[in-house]
Amino acid sequence: MDAKEFVRTTVAAHPLVLFMKGTAQFPQCGFSGRAVQILKSCAVQNLVTVNVLDDEEVRQAVKDFANWPTVPQLYVKGQFIGGSDIMTEMFESGELQELLRQLPAA
């Protein structure tokens, strides 16, 4: 499976996916760390993370897939939401919590 197909399959197979630098337990950049903290404060149970630092082809494929130049990238129910800045704005307005409440329980 090539990197683009990996991204497409991952987003389709999981209701909540965060492509990030590092892991949820050990983020490798401040933006990825902020994204994880936001999702933890929303008490999500079914988060799937993909460390783009493990594979340069996946890192580029994620950017191409969403036509978004930076990582992290959040997908909810197959839909691209945005990076940590958009997640922060949505969290502060309550929009992110409402969106995440619609997800099935883990």
C-alpha positions in Angstrom: 0.0 0.0 0.0 1.4 3.4 -0.9 1.4 6.4 1.4 -1.6 8.1 -0.1 -3.6 4.9 0.1 -2.5 4.5 3.7 -3.8 8.0 4.6 -7.1 7.4 2.8 -7.6 4.0 4.4 -6.7 5.2 7.9 -9.0 8.2 7.7 -11.9 6.0 6.4 -11.4 3.3 9.0 -11.3 5.4 12.1 -13.7 8.0 13.4 -11.0 10.1 15.0 -7.5 10.4 13.5 -4.7 12.8 14.3 -1.7 12.8 12.1 1.1 14.3 14.2 4.8 14.6 15.0 5.5 12.0 17.6 2.9 10.1 19.6 0.1 11.0 22.0 2.4 10.0 24.9 5.4 11.8 23.5 4.6 14.6 21.0 7.6 15.8 19.1 6.5 19.4 18.5 4.5 22.0 20.4 1.6 22.1 17.9 1.2 18.3 18.1 1.4 18.5 21.8 -1.3 21.2 21.9 -3.6 19.1 19.6 -3.2 16.1 21.9 -4.0 18.2 25.0 -7.1 19.6 23.4 -8.4 16.2 22.5 -7.5 14.8 26.0 -9.4 17.7 27.6 -12.4 16.6 25.5 -12.1 13.2 27.0 -11.9 11.3 23.7 -11.5 7.6 24.0 -11.1 6.4 20.4 -8.2 8.6 19.1 -5.9 7.0 16.6 -2.6 8.8 16.1 -0.1 8.4 13.3 3.4 9.6 13.8 4.4 11.2 10.5 8.1 11.3 11.6 8.2 7.5 11.1 7.7 7.8 7.3 8.5 10.8 5.1 6.2 9.5 2.4 3.3 9.4 4.8 4.2 12.9 6.1 4.0 14.3 2.5 0.9 12.2 1.6 -1.0 13.7 4.6 -0.2 17.2 3.4 -1.2 16.4 -0.2 -4.4 14.5 0.9 -5.9 17.5 2.7 -4.1 20.1 0.6 -2.9 21.5 4.0 0.8 22.3 4.4 1.4 21.5 8.1 1.0 18.8 10.7 -0.8 18.0 13.0 -4.0 17.3 11.1 -7.2 16.2 12.6 -9.9 14.1 10.9 -13.3 13.4 12.4 -15.5 10.9 10.6 -13.4 11.1 7.5 -13.5 14.9 7.3 -10.5 17.1 7.6 -10.9 19.5 10.5 -7.6 21.4 10.6 -4.4 21.8 12.6 -3.8 22.9 16.1 -4.8 26.5 15.5 -8.2 25.6 14.1 -8.6 23.0 16.9 -7.9 25.7 19.5 -10.4 28.1 18.0 -13.0 25.3 17.8 -12.3 24.2 21.3 -12.6 27.7 22.7 -16.0 28.2 21.0 -17.3 24.8 22.1 -17.6 23.6 18.5 -15.0 20.9 18.8 -16.6 19.4 21.8 -20.0 19.3 20.0 -18.4 17.6 17.0 -16.6 15.0 19.2 -19.8 14.2 21.1 -21.2 12.8 17.8 -18.6 10.1 17.7 -19.4 6.6 18.8 -18.1 5.6 22.2 -15.0 3.5 22.2 
